[in-house]
Structure formats: C-alpha cells, structure tokens
Amino acid sequence: MDETPIKAGHQKRPGAQKGKMKSGWFWPMYGDADEVVFTYSNSRGKLHIEQVLKSQFSGTLISDGYAAYAHYAAAQENITHAQ
C-alpha cells in the first residue's frame, strides 16, 4: 500500500485562487493475486488506511516509511509490517 498525491477537481472554498485544483491522494494496493486496486481520499491521514483495510486484511503490509502504516500494523494481531 502507498499514498500518491494528485491534483483533481476545482477548489470551491472562499478565497481560493481561480483555476487552482484540489489536492487528493490515490492509495494503490497490490494484492496476492497480482491485482492492483486504487482507492482515493481527500487526505493522507491514517483514517483512510483504517477504513480501507478494516479487519478484513491479514498478512504482510508492504509500505514505505510513512509512520501511519507502522502504527496501524502494530495495533493489529494478524498483520506483519514490511517496509
């Protein structure tokens, strides 16, 4: 699992620069059957990791050094974290 920033959609908040796009995040996940799934979130927060993996995932979570992955894996009995 990883998080990748993207620009998508127009900002609609007051005072936003005209033509400026919002920041978002794609979260690609690689599965054990060589499949890739891309989820999307408006933030890079750990809440997205928790929502996507929930209690449905078990096994080895391969990720980069982002601390949110390590914290999530440490709280789960059935997950081994590999960086």
N, C-alpha and C positions, 0 to 999 in steps of 0.2 A: 504494500500500500504506500502511496505517496501523495503529496499535495502539490499541485501545479497552478500558479496564478494565471488568470486570463482577464481580459477586458471584455465585458459583454453588456449590452443594453445602455441606455442613456440614464444619467443621473437626474433624478427628479426632485432633489432637495433644494430648498431655497438657497440662493447664492452660488449654486453650482455653476462652474464655467460651461458656457454653451459648447456643445459638441463633445464634452468630456464623457468618457464611458466609465461605468461602474467596475470595480474590481470584484472578481469572483474566483472560485477555486474548483478545478477538476481534481477528483481524487481517484486515480486509476488503481484498480486492484487486479492482481494476477491470480488466477485460480489453479487448482491442482490438475485440471484437465486442459491446461494451456489456453484458457479463455481470459479475456480482459474485459473488465466492466468499468465504466466511468460514471462516478456519481458527481453531483455538483452541490456546492454550498456557497453562500454569500460570505462565509468567513473561514478562517483557517483554524478555528477553535477546536478543542478536543471533543466538544459535544457532537460534532459530525462523526468522529471515529466511533463514539459510543452508540450513536443512533444507527449507523450502518452495520457495525459488527454485532451489536447487542449480545445476547447469549447464544446466538446461532453459530458463531465461528469458534472453531477449536483447531489447534495445530500450531504451526510456526508462522508468526507475523514478521515478515521481512520488510524493513523500512530503513529510512535514513536516520540521521541523528536527532530529529525533532523529538523533544522530550515528551510530548503528548502520547506518542506511541509507547514509550517505555512505561509511563505512568499507567496507561490503560492495561498493558500486558501484565504488569506487576499485580494488578488488582484481580486478575483472572487466573483461576487454577488450571484451566485447560489450554493456556496459551504460552508458548515459548517465544520470546522476542529475539530476533536476529537482526543485527544492523549490517 
